[in-house]
Structures are given as structure tokens and as C-alpha cells.
């Protein structure tokens, strides 16, 4: 590498060197949702595989979730935050339309030198950001790139609509992608697609330049996620499988060589259908949708970090992560793993807290939907003052969900 910072020379390989994730402490179970909409634990689990999902506390934002996951990935990589050259945040739920969430994350992780911008490809955002990071590093422009997928979807859900409010949760997953002077490993094959025929199958009708926010758009509920479930399901099952196979082919692999698939965690039935389409056993599919629901751009990052930390990935393994999202977008990456999974222990040194500087002349309204707050507090005992909660590591719900 040329220069003191290693920029300017094409590396011999580009590798994932760090990983981390964060999910808010508060759990929203299917039993809780039974109090909000006409549904049941059995109905949700049989159709989606989801038992619970996470809900951010009022003081948390997409940027704070992203910063915690990012700091953990940096620690696992054995780097100082100042060594990060570029920060990419995949999200469809930014703190603000401007500035970028990535800019806020830069300050929150203690970095003063990196470029930073957001990547908006919905649930495919993490995979698109990873591909972008790999390309920047291969060009010689940057040496270490922080890639984060982060979402705070519960603030964009109508908790009277059972078609959407049961599906989504909050969280963040991250990786550090680095230049290496060693040959081999890293991204071997990539596929990204976009099909605008599905542009309005999953969307937020208002808030953009086509339909700016107004009292009328709020009254009509046009700032909540809307989704055509059946059409999305059919397209997702087909596209996830074909995208994965294309990435595998470009890597020069046979599908049977893949050690682990890390699919977007949207719905267990979609994952099962993809496994069938790939002629793969579910044993090769990493699944955590039961504990987090659909966290959109955070989904693959969280699943990848957990897969490594749970011992499902070892050095030399061939893994494929694949996502599908609004747009319709899809992305798949075939990666040869090179990092020592034991490095994941370094994430424990990062406290589950982050701070983003607020504007001096403005304050937000309470971001928690009143009906959701009431349900979360209706569990017996005194209500928890969420503004004082220091989020912890993901755990299973303390309240047993009815079978």
C-alpha cells in the first residue's frame, strides 16, 4: 500500500475483518400484539415464524442503534474508530431526511476523518452497502470501510394494521471491510438487481417530494409502511433464490459447496421456499427471524454477526448472504470467510450505548406510538421509564409466549 494510510494501491484481497450487532432491550411478543390487533400467537408463528421482535426506547434512534453495532464491529476488527475511512449506512428509516444518518454515526463512534453517506435500497441496503465498500477498497481509494444496516421500523408502523405491524422490528448489524495484502478470501461473486414493476408493493406513500408531509397525509395514515403481502411473497421467493445462484455461479462455486446461507429474515416460509429452490437443507440456512422479525436493512447484518458468534462460520467457509426488498431490489454476495471467529469476543468491550448530538433549537415529539407504549407497560409491576434504560444484549422474551 502507498502512503501512510495505505491508500492508493489496489489490495490483493478485500475481507470482512469485523462484525457486530445491536438490538434494543424491549421485546414485543406476539402475546402483546394480541392486545393491539385481531391476531394470535399461533396465527403469526404459523405464517411468519416470528415469536417476538425488538422495539427501540424513546431515546434511541436509527443512528444510535447503528453506532453501537458499528463500534462493536470496529472492536472485533481490532481497529481504532479513527482508522475507518468511509462509513456506509443502509437504512430506510433515517433519523432525518437530511443530514444523512451516516454523518451522525460518524460523530457517535468518535471518527473525525471518514467520508459518510447512506444507502437506500430497503431490505437489500446492507448487501448493497457491502458491495459498495468492496468496490471502493478494490479501487485503492480506501482501506477500511464500516458497513452498517440499521432500522427503526416500529415508528413507521400502523399498530392497527395486522398485515404489517406483526412483521417488523428494530435493530442494527455491521461489518468492517478491509484491504488485505494477502491473496484470496472475501467477496467471490456478487449479484444485485432492481425491478421497478414492484415499486409500490412495499412503500411509504407520503413524506417525499411527490407527497410532502401535511395534516392531510397524516390524517390518511400515509406515513406508515404499506405492503401487498401476497405479491411480495411470490416475488421474494423467486428472486432470493435466483440472486443467490447467480452470485454462486460468478464465484465459480457449486451450490453444494456453500457451507452456510444467511438469507434476509423476513418470513420463515420464504426462507424455507428459498432452501427448496436451492435444493438445500434448512440446516444450511441461518434463521433468527423468530427472535427479531423483519429488521429490513439490519436483517442480514444481524444474522451474519450472530452466525459467526454462534459458531456457525469458520475460517475457509463459503457463505452466501442474500436479501430482497422494496423497489423491488435484491442482492446476494458469495464470500469466503477469513476472519477468526474468536475475535467476536472483543465486542463485549463495547457498552450498549451511544449518543448523537441533538439540534440546539429543536426537540422531537414523543416517538413512541401511544397504543404501543400502553401495551409494553401493561405487563404488571411499575412502568419502566424507557428514557433511562441502558439497552442490553438481545435475550429471549421473559414472558412465555402461549403455544
C-alpha positions in Angstrom: 0.0 0.0 0.0 1.2 3.5 -0.8 1.1 6.4 1.7 1.0 6.3 5.4 -2.7 5.4 5.5 -2.4 2.6 2.9 -4.5 4.3 0.2 -3.7 4.5 -3.4 -2.7 0.9 -4.3 -5.0 -1.9 -5.3 -5.1 -4.5 -2.5 -4.5 -8.2 -3.1 -7.8 -9.0 -1.4 -10.8 -7.4 0.4 -12.0 -9.1 3.5 -14.6 -8.8 6.3 -12.4 -8.2 9.4 -15.0 -7.2 12.0 -18.7 -7.7 12.8 -21.2 -6.6 15.4 -24.9 -6.2 16.0 -27.3 -4.5 18.4 -31.0 -5.0 19.2 -32.9 -2.8 21.7 -33.7 -4.3 25.1 -37.5 -4.0 24.9 -39.3 -7.1 23.5 -42.7 -7.0 21.8 -44.1 -10.5 21.8 -47.0 -12.0 19.8 -49.0 -12.0 23.0 -48.5 -8.2 23.2 -49.8 -7.8 19.7 -52.9 -9.8 20.5 -53.9 -6.7 22.6 -53.4 -4.4 19.7 -54.9 -6.1 16.6 -57.1 -9.1 15.8 -54.4 -11.8 15.7 -52.9 -14.6 17.8 -49.5 -16.1 18.6 -50.4 -19.2 16.6 -51.6 -17.2 13.6 -48.4 -15.1 13.5 -46.0 -18.0 14.1 -47.7 -20.3 11.6 -47.5 -17.7 8.8 -44.2 -15.9 9.6 -42.2 -17.9 12.1 -41.9 -14.8 14.3 -42.3 -15.1 18.1 -41.0 -11.6 19.1 -39.3 -8.5 17.8 -37.4 -5.6 19.4 -38.7 -2.0 20.0 -36.3 0.9 20.4 -36.7 3.1 23.5 -37.7 6.7 23.0 -34.2 8.0 23.4 -32.9 5.6 20.7 -32.7 6.4 17.0 -31.5 4.6 13.9 -28.2 6.4 14.3 -27.7 5.3 17.9 -28.5 1.7 17.0 -26.1 1.9 14.1 -23.3 3.4 16.2 -23.4 0.6 18.8 -23.3 -2.1 16.1 -20.6 -0.2 14.3 -18.4 0.3 17.4 -18.7 -3.4 18.1 -17.6 -4.3 14.5 -14.6 -1.9 14.8 -13.6 -3.5 18.1 -13.8 -7.0 16.6 -11.6 -5.8 13.7 -9.0 -4.6 16.2 -9.1 -1.1 14.9 -9.5 2.4 16.3 -12.5 4.3 15.1 -10.2 6.9 13.5 -8.9 4.2 11.2 -12.2 4.0 9.4 -12.0 5.8 6.0 -15.7 5.5 4.9 -19.0 4.9 6.7 -22.0 3.4 4.8 -25.4 3.1 6.4 -28.1 1.1 4.7 -31.5 2.3 6.0 -35.0 3.2 5.0 -35.7 4.8 8.4 -33.1 7.6 8.8 -33.1 9.9 11.8 -33.8 12.8 9.3 -34.1 13.2 5.6 -31.0 15.4 6.0 -28.3 15.1 7.3 -27.5 11.5 6.5 -27.7 9.0 9.3 -24.1 8.0 8.4 -23.0 11.6 9.3 -24.5 11.2 12.7 -22.9 7.8 13.2 -19.5 9.2 12.3 -19.6 11.6 15.3 -21.2 9.0 17.6 -18.4 6.4 17.0 -15.7 9.1 17.5 -14.4 9.4 14.0 -13.2 12.7 12.5 -11.8 11.7 9.2 -14.1 9.4 7.3 -16.5 10.2 4.5 -20.0 9.0 5.2 -23.3 8.5 3.3 -26.5 6.5 3.4 -27.5 3.7 1.0 -31.3 3.4 0.5 -32.2 0.0 -1.0 -34.7 -1.0 1.7 -34.1 -4.6 2.9 -31.3 -5.0 0.5 -29.5 -2.0 1.9 -26.8 -3.9 3.8 -25.9 -6.1 0.8 -25.8 -3.0 -1.5 -23.6 -1.1 1.0 -21.3 -4.1 1.3 -20.8 -4.3 -2.5 -20.1 -0.5 -2.5 -17.5 -0.9 0.3 -15.8 -3.8 -1.6 -15.6 -1.7 -4.8 -14.2 1.4 -3.0 -11.4 -0.7 -1.4 -10.6 -2.6 -4.6 -10.1 0.7 -6.3 -7.4 1.6 -3.8 -9.4 4.7 -2.6 -10.0 3.4 1.0 -8.5 0.8 3.2 -11.2 0.3 6.0 -14.9 0.8 5.4 -17.6 0.4 8.1 -20.8 -1.0 6.6 -24.0 -0.8 8.7 -27.6 -1.9 8.2 -29.9 -0.2 10.7 -33.6 0.3 11.1 -36.1 1.7 13.5 -39.2 0.4 11.7 -41.6 0.4 14.7 -42.0 4.2 14.3 -43.3 3.7 10.8 -45.9 1.1 11.5 -49.7 1.4 11.9 -50.4 -0.7 15.0 -54.0 -1.2 13.9 -52.9 -2.9 10.7 -52.1 -6.6 11.4 -50.7 -7.1 7.9 -47.6 -5.0 8.7 -47.3 -4.4 12.5 -46.7 -8.1 13.3 -43.8 -8.3 10.9 -41.2 -5.7 11.7 -38.7 -4.9 14.4 -35.8 -2.6 15.2 -32.0 -3.3 15.2 -28.6 -2.9 13.6 -25.9 -5.1 12.2 -22.4 -4.1 10.9 -19.2 -5.3 9.4 -15.8 -3.7 8.8 -14.5 -4.4 5.3 -10.7 -4.1 4.9 -7.9 -4.2 2.3 -5.5 -7.1 2.7 -2.0 -7.7 1.5 -2.7 -11.4 1.4 -4.2 -13.3 -1.5 -7.6 -14.9 -1.5 -10.8 -14.7 0.5 -13.5 -12.2 0.7 -16.1 -11.4 -1.9 -16.0 -14.0 -4.7 -19.3 -13.4 -6.5 -22.0 -10.6 -6.4 -25.4 -10.1 -7.9 -27.7 -7.0 -7.5 -31.0 -6.4 -9.2 -33.8 -3.9 -9.2 -37.3 -4.4 -10.7 -39.4 -1.2 -10.5 -42.5 -3.2 -11.5 -42.8 -3.8 -7.8 -42.1 -0.3 -6.7 -45.5 0.1 -5.0 -45.7 -3.3 -3.5 -43.8 -2.2 -0.3 -43.8 1.6 0.1 -44.3 4.7 2.3 -46.8 6.9 0.3 -46.0 10.3 1.8 -43.1 12.3 3.2 -41.2 12.7 -0.1 -41.4 15.3 -2.8 -44.3 13.6 -4.6 -46.5 13.9 -1.5 -44.9 16.2 1.1 -46.0 15.9 4.8 -49.2 17.7 5.6 -52.1 17.4 8.0 -54.0 15.6 5.3 -51.3 13.0 4.7 -51.1 12.3 8.4 -54.8 12.0 8.7 -54.8 9.5 5.9 -52.1 7.4 7.5 -49.7 7.8 4.6 -46.6 7.8 6.7 -46.9 4.2 7.6 -45.4 1.2 5.8 -47.8 -0.3 3.3 -47.4 -3.7 1.7 -49.0 -6.1 -0.8 -48.1 -9.3 1.1 -49.1 -12.0 -1.5 -47.4 -10.3 -4.4 -44.3 -9.6 -2.4 -44.1 -13.1 -1.1 -44.2 -14.6 -4.6 -41.6 -12.3 -5.9 -39.3 -12.7 -2.9 -39.2 -16.5 -3.0 -38.2 -16.4 -6.7 -35.7 -13.5 -6.6 -33.8 -14.6 -3.5 -33.1 -18.0 -5.0 -32.1 -16.7 -8.4 -29.9 -13.9 -7.0 -28.1 -16.4 -4.7 -27.5 -18.8 -7.6 -26.1 -16.0 -9.8 -23.7 -14.9 -7.1 -22.6 -18.5 -6.5 -22.0 -19.0 -10.3 -20.0 -15.8 -10.5 -17.8 -17.1 -7.7 -17.2 -20.3 -9.6 -18.7 -22.4 -6.9 -21.2 -25.2 -7.0 -24.2 -24.6 -4.7 -23.3 -27.8 -2.8 -20.0 -26.2 -1.8 -21.7 -23.5 0.2 -21.4 -24.0 3.9 -24.0 -21.5 5.1 -26.7 -19.3 3.7 -27.6 -16.1 5.5 -30.9 -15.0 4.0 -32.9 -11.9 4.7 -35.0 -12.6 7.7 -38.5 -11.6 6.5 -40.6 -14.8 6.9 -39.7 -18.4 7.7 -41.9 -19.6 4.9 -39.9 -17.5 2.4 -36.7 -18.9 3.8 -38.0 -22.5 3.6 -39.1 -21.8 0.0 -35.6 -20.5 -0.9 -34.0 -23.5 0.6 -36.2 -25.7 -1.5 -35.4 -23.7 -4.6 -31.7 -24.1 -3.9 -32.1 -27.8 -3.2 -30.6 -27.1 0.3 -31.4 -28.5 3.7 -32.7 -25.9 6.2 -29.6 -26.9 8.3 -27.6 -24.7 5.9 -29.9 -21.8 6.4 -29.2 -19.4 9.4 -32.5 -18.3 10.9 -33.2 -15.8 13.7 -36.5 -14.3 12.3 -38.2 -15.9 15.3 -36.5 -13.5 17.7 -36.2 -10.3 15.7 -38.8 -10.3 13.0 -38.0 -8.4 9.8 -35.5 -5.7 10.5 -35.1 -4.7 6.9 -31.6 -3.4 6.1 -30.4 -4.6 9.5 -31.5 -8.2 8.9 -28.6 -9.7 7.1 -26.0 -7.8 9.2 -27.6 -9.0 12.5 -27.8 -12.6 11.2 -24.3 -12.6 9.9 -22.9 -11.4 13.2 -24.9 -14.0 15.2 -23.9 -16.8 12.8 -20.2 -16.1 13.4 -20.6 -15.6 17.1 -22.7 -18.8 17.4 -20.0 -20.9 15.8 -21.8 -21.4 12.5 -18.9 -19.9 10.5 -15.2 -20.9 10.5 -12.2 -19.7 8.5 -12.3 -21.0 4.9 -16.1 -21.4 4.9 -18.0 -20.4 1.8 -21.0 -18.4 2.9 -23.8 -16.6 0.9 -25.9 -13.7 2.2 -28.8 -12.6 0.2 -31.6 -10.0 0.6 -34.7 -8.8 -1.1 -36.6 -5.5 -0.5 -38.8 -2.7 -1.7 -38.1 -1.4 -5.1 -38.0 -4.4 -5.8 -34.3 -4.8 -5.0 -32.3 -7.8 -4.4 -28.6 -8.5 -3.6 -26.5 -11.6 -3.0 -22.9 -12.0 -2.0 -20.8 -15.2 -2.1 -18.0 -14.7 0.4 -15.0 -16.9 1.5 -14.7 -16.3 5.3 -11.2 -15.4 6.5 -11.5 -13.8 10.0 -11.0 -15.7 13.2 -14.5 -16.1 14.8 -12.9 -15.9 18.3 -12.3 -12.2 17.6 -16.0 -11.7 18.2 -15.3 -11.7 21.9 -13.9 -8.2 21.5 -17.4 -6.8 21.0 -18.0 -7.3 24.8 -15.8 -4.4 25.5 -18.3 -2.0 23.8 -21.1 -0.7 26.1 -24.6 -0.9 24.6 -25.0 2.9 24.5 -24.4 5.7 22.0 -25.0 9.4 21.9 -26.0 11.6 19.0 -25.7 15.3 19.4 -29.2 16.9 19.1 -30.1 20.2 17.5 -29.8 23.2 19.8 -33.1 24.9 18.8 -35.4 21.9 18.2 -36.8 18.9 20.0 -38.8 16.0 18.7 -42.2 14.8 19.8 -42.5 11.5 21.7 -41.7 9.0 19.0 -43.4 6.0 20.7 -47.0 5.3 19.5 -49.3 5.7 22.5 -51.1 2.4 21.9 -47.7 0.5 21.7 -46.4 2.2 24.9 -49.6 1.2 26.7 -49.2 -2.4 25.8 -45.5 -2.5 26.6 -46.2 -1.1 30.1 -49.2 -3.4 30.7 -47.2 -6.3 32.0 -47.6 -6.0 35.7 -45.4 -4.0 38.1 -44.5 -0.4 37.7 -43.9 1.0 34.2 -40.3 1.2 33.0 -39.1 4.7 32.3 -37.6 3.9 28.9 -35.6 7.2 28.7 -33.4 5.8 31.5 -33.0 2.3 30.0 -29.5 1.3 29.1 -30.1 -1.3 26.4 -28.5 -4.7 26.9 -27.8 -7.6 24.7 -30.6 -9.5 22.9 -32.4 -12.0 25.1 -35.4 -14.1 24.7 -38.7 -12.7 26.0 -39.0 -13.1 29.7 -42.7 -13.7 29.4 -43.5 -17.1 27.9 -45.4 -16.9 24.6 -48.5 -19.1 24.6 -48.0 -22.2 22.5 
